[in-house]
Every structure is written in structure tokens, then in C-alpha cells.
Amino acid sequence: MFWTLLAGALVASAFVRFSGISWGLRHPVHRDEQDFVTRVVAMVLAGDFDHRWYQYPGLFLYMLGAGVAALGPERAAGPDAYWISRAIVASFGVLNTGLLFVVGNRLIGVWGGFAAALLLGLSPIDVDAFHQVRADVVVQTLGILMIPAFRRLGPDLRGDRRMGVLIGLATAVKFTGLLLVPSYLYARFLAGARWFQGYVIAGALTIVITLACTPYAIIHFNRYFSPTEYNGVLGGPSTYYQDASHFGEHVTFFLTNQHRSWGMLATLLFVVGLGLCLRESWRAWSPPLVHLGTTVVAMSAAAMIFPRHMAPAMGVVYLMAAAPLQRVFGWNRLAAVLLTVAAVAPSARTSYAEVTWFVGPRAEDKALDWIQTNVPQGARILETRPGTTIGGHPGAMIGIDTRRYELLFLRTDVDRVGPRLGLLAPHMDLVVTDTENRRWMGGLTTVYEATGPHGSVVIKLQRPIEEPARTFTRGDLASARLSASENLPDLERLRDGDASTAWSTAGPMVGTEWLELTFDTPRNVASVEVVLNAPPLRHAPELQVLTSVDGKTFEAVRTVEARAPVGEQPAAGRRMSQEVVLEPRLVRGVRVAQLGRRQEPWRVAELIVYEQRPPS
């Protein structure tokens, strides 16, 4: 029975963890995954042991590096590096399922071990989090191994050495491994004799192992412990605790989140099992509960929390939930099977739904296929969906090729009311939206709806009802009067149609430069484009548009940038420029002011004004 149940738990765990691990690799992956994998690839290609991601110790990145190195240099530089890294994480998830089964079999019985392994193996929180590159899964491995290790603490100090190794390895993977320390101190104190010597031995091993697995903490000491660098121990993780934590709300979230994932029956089983286990031996079962409580308190004090933060400490929860099932198994095996199925069913159902989402086809894949087939090269595409950033919702971004298209971002969670989106959308060739209908979308028509794995519409691709080329026309500047903050003799270069010539300031930009157009008759100006003669050294000029109704008094107007960052433009096959869109209005004058300080002069090859055509 032991091997049959173990195999069943491992198969179930492997199915939900390995299915769809290549999800989203056509698109930009989340920043958290990039932070690990790009640095691991750099380490492997450089052939050194500098793990380069100094917010973390080195061991987890070395584990990933072993897999990435096996790919070879060519495959390591591509999406396969993410695939093999996710496969390593998934493998640890399956390993944890097996370990919990073995621990449960020893502590509560074979059926209890099986039930605990199923609860972990099919946990929706784990399935979701560990389809990405996350170090928490390895800390979870060591947290599970700590549960039986607590019981081996005694006067001979071998248990302390074992504890030092486990805590050291956990800390060498992620600094949250240190959250195991209070539970060890508590368990060692309960064990009695020679507790001080045990503390010294375990502490020394923890320090030595962590440093041995993170040699560049010493080699690059100043960078590793810099308080100002983001890529550093103090500059990164410490930011989690800089803002308000909402401690009470976070504690409530962690305490209730597992119930929402499990359902009522598994939660009740845990409550009953908690009482059974503590009555059986509170000394044996309370140390892992201290680890759980320490994790809740430490993580709740942070400004940002995620369900996966609890994963390393959850082994004891699964075991306690399984303890009553073992009791029922001793009375009536059929009843135990039925009760276990009912307890695991909500987690299994949710995890299966997550797997179908990972396996796809996902809405982002369908949208990308449609874009590549139907949108011509050089088109301007506007992404407006909330969370579509590298650090936003994992998997939300669409992998639009910026070498083929010009991609702009103005999300509805940033421009909530939509005034800037209302200005910008009519100038785009394609607008990516979610399924909500907003006022600024009135001039758009849907050309494609991308559905998710469950058939519901997730993404809409929309276009202006009137094509931008028909709505806006390039204004004739032949009769306009040109003026500038300096270099008046070269002003004609702004409208000579030759991009190789340019008007330029005499020195670096200081924030007082301007160009001005005055018209004989009012023009319905909708946007202004400043064509650049050369790419900026670092930052593009900072533009502000002012308009005048009478040609004399100028007022700043609300604008929005209508081009991608300058550095991304040439790859999409469009001229290098800055274009700002404004509310179309009849004006006699337009002034473009440059407000930034830059190292180079302001060089403008052409100054272009677009006017809105009158309705047909």
C-alpha cells in the first residue's frame, strides 16, 4: 500500500505542476522570473559563480544554473532557460509531495501521509505560484524536513547539527529561511540539556553554509550590502517594509486564504487535527506551529504580501488536516476514502482549472496570432489593460514584437477617467483593451475578441472607426511664420522636407528652448510631431505644447505622447520622432517648449503639425 499511495500522490502532483510549464514564453515573462533567469544565464555564459542577483543568497540560482548550463550556450540565451528553470521548480514541488507523504506516514500513518501529500500536491496556491520561477518551493522542502527533525533534538547535539544544516540551506536559498530559527530555538529549549551548546553549533552551521553558498556576498561585499542599490540585500527586500503594512488585514488574509482554497471540510479537518495532534504530544507538534506563526507575523508586517509566502511553513497544516482521516481509516477504510476525496475535491477542482489556463490556448496567444496575421508592419499598437507591465499580472502582457510594431502603453488603471486615452486612441492603428466598455472607447470598433481556455472573452482588439490617415492630415506650413528661442537663420530647415538637415540649439538643453508656429488663419490642430535628427544620448527632450487662439498669448494644453520611446522606434521602421496629441481645437499659434536639461543640443529635423479633417 505504501508504494501504491506514494506513486498516486506523486503522479497527481506531477500532473498539475508540469502541465503547461511553458505557458507564456511567447510573451514577456514576469519581472520576478526575469530577475532570476537573466542573471543565471549571464552567470552560465560568463562561466563564473557570481549569481548576480544580490537580493537573494546564491544556492537557488546555482540550482537553476545547473539546469541552464545543460542546455548549452545557444539554448540558454532563449526561452528554454525559463522552461528548464520552471521544470526545476516543478520537480521540487513533486519532491515536496513525496517528502510530506513519507513524513506523514511516519508521524500519523500511511493514509494520513497520503491525504497530506494530496492536499499539498493539489494545493491551488502551490500550483499557481510554482508554475513560475520561485525560490519558496525549495524553502518548503527544507521546512518539511524540519518537522521530523524537531523531534530528534536531544542531549547528544546531533539534532542541532542537523538543524543547523537545514536552516543554513534554507537561508542559502532565500533569506526567509531564517524564519525557521524561532521554531528551532523553541524546540531546542523544550529538549532541555545542553541547549546553549546546541544553539552555538546550529548557529555556526547556518552562517557557514549560507556564506559558502553565497561567496559573492563576501567578494562583492559593498554592492551586496549597499543600502541604496536595488540589486542588494538592503536595497531590495527591505523595500517590502517601507510602506504601511496593514498588519491586521494581512494576518486575516493569511489565516483565511487557505480556507478559501480548501473549502469548509478540509478546514474543519485541520481544526480537529490540530486538537488531536496537540493532545497527542504538544511538545512534538508545537515547534512547526511556531514556524507557521512566525511566518504569518513576519510576512504580515510587509507592505506587499502573496499567498506563496506561506508555502514553506504549510507542511504541518497539511499533516494536521490529514490526522483525522488517518483515525477514520483505522475505523472504516471506505469512509476514509470517501472523506478524503471530499476534502481534496475543492483543491483538485481549482488546480485543474488553473492547469487548463496554463495549458491554453490562452487569450494572449490568440491575440498575438491575430496581430501577426492581420496588422501590417510599422503599425502603432496601444496597450490599455491593467496589469500589463513586466511587474504586473503574470502572463498578462502580449509578446508584440517591437522590431515590427510600435508599442505604446497607457493603462486604464493609470488613466482611470480616460481623458488621455480619449485623446490617444483615435491616432492608433490598433488598441488592446479588456472587456469593459468605457466612455473613451466610443470612437473604436472591435475587430477581434480573444477568448480564454474556458471560452469567455478576455481581450478585445479595437481600431478607430475612422482610420487615422483619414481623420488627420499633415498641415501645410509653407505660409506659417516660424520663430525660436535661438538660431533663427536655420528655422527653414524645420519645413524643408529633408531629414538630414536640422535646426539646433548652440549648446546643451537647459529647459528654456522653444519653437513656435503662427498661422494666418485658424488651424484645427490635433497633434504636433518633432522629428529628431539623432537619437538622444540618454533621455529624450521633455516637451510641452502651448497653443494660442489669437497668435499672441500662449497657454499650455493637456497632451499625451503618441510615440513609443525613441530608442524603440527605428526597429519598427518608422522615423525617429516625438509626437504629442492634444484636444483638436482651432488655434492661430503653436509653441513647442523643451523643459528638460540634457547633455546634448536640441536638434530638430522637421516640425510637423497634424490637423483634424472636418466631418464628412
C-alpha positions in Angstrom: 0.0 0.0 0.0 2.8 2.4 0.8 4.3 2.4 -2.6 1.0 2.5 -4.4 -0.2 5.5 -2.4 3.1 7.3 -2.8 3.0 6.7 -6.6 -0.6 8.1 -6.8 0.3 11.2 -4.8 3.4 11.8 -7.0 1.5 11.3 -10.2 -1.2 13.8 -9.2 1.4 16.3 -8.1 3.5 16.0 -11.2 0.4 16.3 -13.5 -0.7 19.7 -12.1 2.9 21.0 -11.8 4.4 20.0 -15.1 1.3 20.6 -17.3 1.7 23.9 -19.1 5.1 24.9 -17.6 5.9 26.5 -21.0 3.0 28.9 -20.6 3.5 32.5 -21.6 7.0 32.0 -23.1 5.9 33.7 -26.3 5.3 36.8 -24.3 7.4 38.9 -21.8 7.6 36.9 -18.6 7.1 38.5 -15.2 9.9 40.5 -13.7 10.4 38.1 -10.8 11.2 35.3 -13.2 13.4 37.6 -15.3 15.4 38.7 -12.2 16.4 35.1 -11.6 16.8 33.6 -15.1 18.6 36.5 -16.9 21.2 36.6 -14.1 21.6 32.8 -14.2 22.1 32.9 -17.9 24.7 35.7 -17.6 26.5 33.6 -14.9 26.5 30.5 -17.1 27.6 32.3 -20.2 30.4 34.0 -18.2 31.5 30.8 -16.7 31.8 32.1 -13.2 29.9 31.7 -9.9 28.7 35.3 -9.5 25.0 34.7 -9.1 24.4 38.5 -9.8 21.0 38.7 -8.1 22.1 40.1 -4.8 18.6 40.4 -3.3 19.0 36.6 -2.8 21.6 34.2 -1.5 23.3 32.1 -4.1 22.1 28.5 -3.7 18.8 28.7 -5.6 20.5 30.4 -8.5 23.2 27.8 -8.6 20.5 25.1 -8.8 18.9 26.9 -11.8 22.4 27.4 -13.2 23.0 23.6 -13.3 19.9 23.2 -15.5 20.6 26.2 -17.7 24.2 25.1 -18.3 23.0 21.7 -19.5 21.2 23.5 -22.4 24.3 24.8 -24.0 25.1 28.5 -24.9 22.6 28.9 -27.7 19.6 27.5 -26.0 20.5 29.1 -22.7 20.1 32.5 -24.3 16.4 31.8 -25.3 13.1 30.8 -23.8 14.4 27.3 -23.0 16.2 28.8 -20.0 12.9 29.7 -18.5 11.4 26.3 -19.3 14.2 24.4 -17.6 14.1 26.7 -14.6 10.4 26.2 -14.2 10.9 22.4 -14.6 13.4 22.5 -11.7 10.8 24.4 -9.6 8.1 21.9 -10.6 10.4 19.0 -9.7 10.9 20.4 -6.2 7.1 20.6 -5.9 6.7 16.9 -6.7 9.6 16.1 -4.3 7.8 18.0 -1.5 4.7 15.9 -2.1 6.7 12.7 -1.7 8.6 14.0 1.4 5.3 15.0 3.1 3.9 11.6 2.4 7.0 10.0 4.0 6.9 12.3 7.0 3.1 11.8 7.4 3.5 8.0 7.1 6.0 8.1 10.0 4.2 10.6 12.2 0.5 9.8 11.7 0.1 6.8 9.4 0.2 5.7 5.8 -3.3 7.0 4.9 -2.7 10.3 6.7 0.6 10.7 4.8 -1.3 10.1 1.6 -4.0 12.6 2.4 -1.5 15.2 3.5 0.5 14.6 0.3 -2.6 15.1 -1.8 -3.5 18.3 0.0 -0.1 19.7 -0.8 0.2 18.2 -4.3 -3.1 19.6 -5.4 -2.9 22.9 -3.5 -4.0 25.7 -5.9 -1.7 28.2 -4.2 1.3 26.0 -4.9 0.2 25.0 -8.4 -0.3 28.7 -9.3 2.9 30.1 -7.7 5.2 27.3 -8.7 4.4 27.4 -12.4 6.8 30.3 -12.2 10.4 30.5 -11.1 10.0 30.9 -7.3 12.6 30.1 -4.6 9.9 29.4 -2.0 9.4 25.9 -3.2 12.9 24.9 -2.1 12.5 26.5 1.3 9.3 24.5 1.5 11.4 21.3 1.0 13.6 22.2 4.0 10.6 23.3 6.0 9.0 19.8 5.6 12.3 18.1 6.6 12.4 20.3 9.7 9.1 18.7 11.0 10.6 15.3 11.9 14.0 16.9 12.7 12.4 18.8 15.6 11.7 15.5 17.3 15.4 14.4 17.2 16.7 17.2 19.3 18.4 15.9 22.5 21.5 15.9 24.6 23.8 14.4 22.1 23.8 17.5 19.8 23.4 15.5 16.5 19.9 17.0 16.2 21.4 20.5 16.5 23.9 19.8 13.7 21.0 18.5 11.6 19.0 21.7 12.4 22.0 23.9 11.5 22.4 22.3 8.1 18.6 22.5 7.3 18.3 26.2 8.4 21.6 27.0 6.7 20.4 25.5 3.4 17.0 27.2 3.7 18.7 30.6 4.3 21.1 29.9 1.4 18.1 29.6 -0.8 16.1 32.6 0.4 16.6 34.8 3.5 13.1 33.8 4.7 14.8 30.6 5.7 15.7 32.5 8.8 12.1 32.3 9.9 12.9 28.7 10.9 15.2 30.0 13.7 12.5 30.8 16.3 10.9 27.4 15.9 14.3 25.7 16.4 15.1 27.9 19.4 11.8 26.9 20.9 12.1 23.2 20.2 15.7 23.1 21.5 14.7 24.8 24.7 11.9 22.2 25.2 14.5 19.5 24.6 16.4 20.6 27.7 20.0 19.7 28.4 22.9 21.4 26.5 20.6 23.8 24.8 23.2 26.6 24.8 25.8 24.4 23.0 23.2 23.3 20.6 22.4 27.0 19.8 26.1 27.7 19.1 26.5 24.7 16.8 23.4 25.3 14.8 24.1 29.0 14.5 27.6 28.4 13.3 26.5 25.9 10.7 23.8 28.2 9.5 26.2 31.1 9.0 28.9 28.9 7.4 26.5 27.2 4.9 24.9 30.4 3.9 28.2 32.1 3.2 29.6 29.0 1.5 26.6 29.0 -0.9 26.8 32.8 -1.4 30.6 33.5 -1.9 29.9 36.8 -3.7 28.4 38.3 -0.6 32.0 38.5 0.5 33.7 39.1 -2.8 31.3 42.0 -3.7 30.5 43.0 -0.1 29.9 46.7 -0.8 27.4 46.0 -3.5 25.7 43.1 -1.8 25.0 45.1 1.4 24.6 48.5 -0.2 21.6 50.4 1.3 21.0 52.3 -1.9 21.2 49.7 -4.7 18.0 47.9 -5.7 20.0 44.8 -6.5 21.2 44.3 -3.0 20.1 42.7 0.3 19.2 46.1 1.8 18.0 47.9 -1.3 15.6 45.3 -2.4 13.8 43.1 0.2 13.8 46.0 2.7 11.5 48.0 0.4 8.7 45.5 1.3 8.6 47.1 4.8 8.9 50.7 3.9 5.2 51.4 3.3 2.2 50.9 5.6 1.8 47.2 6.2 -1.9 46.9 7.2 -0.7 44.2 9.6 -4.2 43.2 10.9 -5.6 42.9 7.4 -2.6 40.8 6.3 -2.9 38.4 9.2 -6.6 37.9 8.4 -5.7 37.3 4.8 -3.2 34.6 5.6 -5.4 32.9 8.1 -8.4 32.8 5.8 -6.7 32.3 2.4 -6.2 28.6 3.0 -9.8 28.2 3.9 -10.8 29.8 0.6 -8.5 27.5 -1.3 -9.5 24.3 0.6 -13.2 24.7 1.3 -15.1 24.0 4.5 -14.4 20.3 5.0 -10.6 20.4 4.8 -10.6 23.5 7.1 -12.7 21.6 9.7 -10.4 18.6 9.4 -7.5 20.9 10.2 -9.2 22.3 13.3 -10.0 18.8 14.5 -6.5 17.6 13.6 -4.9 20.5 15.5 -6.6 19.4 18.7 -5.8 15.7 18.1 -2.1 16.4 17.4 -1.5 18.8 20.3 -3.3 16.4 22.7 -1.1 13.5 21.5 2.1 15.5 22.0 2.1 19.3 22.2 5.9 19.2 22.6 6.3 17.4 19.2 3.8 19.3 17.2 4.1 22.8 18.5 7.6 23.7 17.0 6.3 23.5 13.4 3.3 25.6 14.5 5.8 28.2 15.8 7.4 28.3 12.3 3.9 28.8 10.9 3.1 31.6 13.3 6.5 33.3 12.8 5.9 33.3 9.1 2.4 34.8 9.4 3.7 37.6 11.7 6.8 38.4 9.6 5.1 38.4 6.3 2.0 40.3 7.6 4.3 43.2 8.6 5.3 43.8 5.0 3.6 46.2 2.7 3.2 43.6 -0.1 2.1 40.0 0.6 1.5 37.0 -1.6 -0.1 33.6 -0.8 3.1 31.8 -1.7 4.9 33.4 1.2 3.2 30.8 3.5 4.2 27.8 1.5 7.4 26.9 3.4 5.5 26.6 6.7 2.4 24.9 5.5 3.6 21.3 5.8 2.3 21.0 9.4 -1.1 22.3 8.3 -1.5 19.5 5.7 -0.4 16.9 8.2 -2.8 18.1 10.9 -5.7 18.2 8.4 -4.8 14.6 7.5 -4.7 13.3 11.1 -8.4 12.8 11.5 -8.5 11.0 8.1 -6.0 8.5 9.5 -8.2 7.9 12.5 -11.2 7.3 10.2 -9.0 5.0 8.1 -8.4 2.8 11.2 -12.2 2.5 11.8 -13.5 2.2 8.2 -11.3 2.4 5.1 -14.2 3.1 2.7 -15.3 6.0 4.9 -11.8 7.3 5.0 -11.5 7.2 1.2 -14.8 9.0 0.7 -14.0 11.6 3.3 -10.5 12.2 1.7 -12.0 12.6 -1.8 -14.5 15.1 -0.4 -11.7 17.0 1.4 -9.4 17.1 -1.5 -12.0 17.8 -4.2 -12.2 21.6 -3.9 -8.4 21.9 -4.2 -8.3 19.4 -7.1 -11.1 21.3 -9.0 -9.4 24.6 -8.6 -6.0 23.3 -9.5 -7.3 21.6 -12.6 -8.9 24.9 -13.7 -5.5 26.5 -13.2 -3.8 23.9 -15.3 -6.3 24.3 -18.2 -5.4 28.0 -18.1 -1.7 27.3 -18.2 -2.1 24.7 -21.0 -4.3 27.1 -23.0 -4.8 28.2 -25.6 -4.7 31.5 -23.7 -6.3 34.7 -24.9 -2.8 36.4 -25.1 -1.7 33.7 -27.6 -4.8 34.1 -29.7 -4.5 37.9 -29.7 -0.8 37.7 -30.7 -1.6 35.3 -33.6 -4.3 37.7 -34.9 -2.0 40.7 -34.7 0.9 38.9 -36.5 -1.5 37.8 -39.3 -3.6 41.0 -39.7 -1.7 44.1 -38.6 0.9 45.5 -41.0 4.4 46.1 -40.0 5.1 49.6 -38.5 1.6 49.9 -37.1 1.2 51.7 -33.8 -0.5 49.5 -31.1 -1.8 50.8 -27.8 -2.0 48.5 -24.8 -4.5 49.7 -22.2 -5.3 46.7 -20.0 -4.5 47.0 -16.3 -1.5 45.0 -15.1 0.2 44.7 -18.4 3.7 45.6 -17.1 6.7 43.4 -16.5 6.0 43.6 -12.8 2.2 43.4 -13.2 -0.1 40.4 -13.5 2.0 37.4 -14.6 1.1 36.4 -18.1 -0.9 39.5 -18.9 1.5 41.0 -21.4 1.2 40.2 -25.1 4.6 39.5 -26.8 4.2 42.1 -29.5 7.4 42.3 -31.5 8.7 45.8 -31.1 11.0 45.3 -34.1 7.9 45.0 -36.2 5.4 47.2 -34.4 5.5 50.4 -32.4 4.0 49.5 -29.0 2.7 52.1 -26.5 1.3 51.6 -23.0 -1.3 53.8 -21.4 -3.3 51.6 -19.0 -6.8 52.2 -17.7 -5.6 51.8 -14.1 -3.3 54.7 -14.7 -5.6 56.9 -16.7 -8.8 55.9 -14.8 -11.2 58.5 -16.1 -9.8 58.2 -19.7 -9.0 61.8 -20.8 -5.6 60.9 -22.2 -6.8 57.6 -23.7 -9.6 59.5 -25.4 -7.0 61.8 -27.0 -4.6 59.0 -28.0 -6.8 56.2 -29.2 -8.0 57.8 -32.4 -4.4 58.2 -33.5 -3.6 54.4 -33.1 -3.8 51.7 -35.6 -4.8 49.1 -33.0 -6.0 49.4 -29.4 -5.8 46.4 -27.0 -8.5 46.6 -24.3 -10.2 44.4 -21.7 -13.9 43.6 -21.8 -15.2 46.7 -20.0 -16.9 49.4 -22.0 -15.6 52.8 -21.2 -16.6 56.3 -22.4 -13.3 56.9 -24.3 -13.9 53.8 -26.4 -16.8 55.5 -28.3 -14.8 56.0 -31.4 -13.5 52.4 -31.6 -14.8 49.3 -33.2 -13.9 45.7 -32.2 -12.1 43.7 -34.8 -11.2 40.6 -32.8 -12.2 39.1 -29.4 -9.7 36.7 -27.8 -11.2 34.1 -25.5 -9.5 32.2 -22.7 -9.4 28.5 -22.2 -12.9 28.5 -20.6 -14.5 30.3 -23.6 -15.0 33.7 -22.1 -13.8 36.9 -23.8 -10.7 38.2 -22.1 -9.1 40.6 -24.6 -10.6 42.9 -27.3 -8.6 44.3 -30.2 -10.1 47.5 -31.5 -9.5 50.1 -34.2 -10.7 53.6 -34.7 -13.9 53.7 -36.7 -12.3 56.3 -38.9 -8.7 55.4 -39.9 -6.2 57.9 -38.5 -5.0 58.7 -42.1 -8.5 59.8 -43.0 -9.1 61.7 -39.7 -5.9 63.6 -39.5 -3.9 65.3 -42.3 -0.5 66.9 -42.3 -0.8 70.6 -42.1 0.8 72.9 -44.8 3.4 75.0 -43.0 4.6 76.9 -46.1 2.8 80.1 -45.1 3.3 79.7 -41.3 5.7 82.1 -39.5 8.5 80.3 -37.7 10.2 81.5 -34.6 12.5 80.0 -32.0 14.4 80.7 -28.8 17.6 80.9 -30.8 19.3 80.1 -34.1 16.7 81.9 -36.3 18.7 81.5 -39.6 18.2 77.7 -39.6 14.5 77.8 -39.0 13.6 76.9 -42.6 15.2 73.5 -42.1 12.2 72.6 -40.0 10.0 72.5 -43.1 12.3 71.7 -46.0 11.3 68.0 -46.1 14.9 66.9 -45.7 15.6 64.9 -42.5 19.3 65.2 -43.0 19.2 68.9 -42.2 18.2 70.2 -38.8 17.7 73.3 -36.6 19.7 73.1 -33.5 20.5 75.0 -30.3 24.0 76.2 -29.8 24.7 74.3 -26.6 23.2 71.6 -24.4 19.5 71.8 -23.5 18.8 73.8 -20.3 15.0 73.8 -20.3 14.3 77.2 -21.9 14.3 76.2 -25.6 11.2 76.6 -27.7 9.9 76.5 -31.3 6.9 78.5 -32.5 4.5 78.4 -35.4 2.0 81.2 -36.2 -0.7 80.8 -38.8 -2.6 83.4 -40.9 -5.9 81.6 -40.4 -7.0 79.3 -37.5 -6.0 75.6 -37.9 -7.7 72.7 -36.2 -4.5 71.3 -34.7 -4.7 67.7 -33.3 -1.0 66.8 -32.8 2.5 68.0 -33.2 5.4 65.9 -34.3 9.1 66.8 -33.6 11.3 64.7 -36.0 14.7 64.2 -34.4 18.0 64.4 -36.3 19.8 62.0 -34.0 19.0 59.7 -31.1 19.3 61.2 -27.6 22.3 60.3 -25.5 20.2 59.2 -22.6 16.8 60.8 -22.2 14.6 62.3 -24.9 13.7 66.0 -24.8 10.9 66.9 -22.4 8.2 68.6 -24.5 5.3 70.8 -23.6 2.8 72.2 -26.1 1.2 75.6 -25.8 -1.4 77.0 -28.2 -2.7 80.4 -28.9 -6.1 81.4 -30.1 -5.0 84.9 -31.2 -1.4 84.1 -32.2 -0.1 86.2 -29.3 -1.0 84.7 -25.9 0.0 81.1 -25.4 -1.4 78.6 -22.9 -0.2 75.1 -22.0 -2.6 72.4 -23.1 -3.1 68.8 -22.0 -1.2 66.4 -24.2 -0.3 62.7 -24.4 2.7 61.2 -26.1 1.8 59.3 -29.3 5.1 57.5 -30.0 6.9 54.7 -28.3 10.2 55.6 -26.5 12.7 57.0 -29.1 15.1 54.1 -28.7 12.4 51.6 -29.8 11.2 53.5 -32.9 13.8 52.7 -35.6 13.3 49.0 -35.3 9.6 49.3 -36.2 10.5 51.0 -39.4 9.2 54.5 -38.5 11.1 57.7 -38.5 12.5 58.8 -35.1 10.4 61.5 -33.6 8.3 62.7 -30.7 4.6 63.2 -31.3 2.2 64.7 -28.8 -1.5 64.6 -29.2 -3.9 67.3 -27.9 -7.6 68.0 -28.0 -8.3 69.2 -31.5 -9.0 73.0 -31.4 -8.9 76.0 -33.7 -5.7 77.9 -33.0 -3.6 80.6 -34.6 -0.3 79.6 -33.0 1.5 76.5 -31.6 4.6 76.6 -29.4 6.7 73.5 -28.6 8.8 74.1 -25.4 11.6 71.9 -24.2 11.7 71.8 -20.4 14.4 69.3 -19.6 18.2 69.6 -19.0 20.2 67.3 -21.3 23.9 66.9 -22.2 23.4 67.5 -25.9 21.9 70.2 -28.0 18.2 70.1 -29.2 18.3 69.0 -32.8 15.0 69.0 -34.8 15.0 67.8 -38.4 11.3 68.6 -39.1 8.4 70.2 -37.3 5.1 68.7 -38.3 1.5 69.7 -37.4 -1.4 67.4 -37.9 -4.9 68.8 -38.3 -8.2 67.1 -37.9 -10.3 67.0 -41.0 -13.8 68.4 -40.8 -16.5 65.7 -40.5 -17.6 64.4 -44.0 
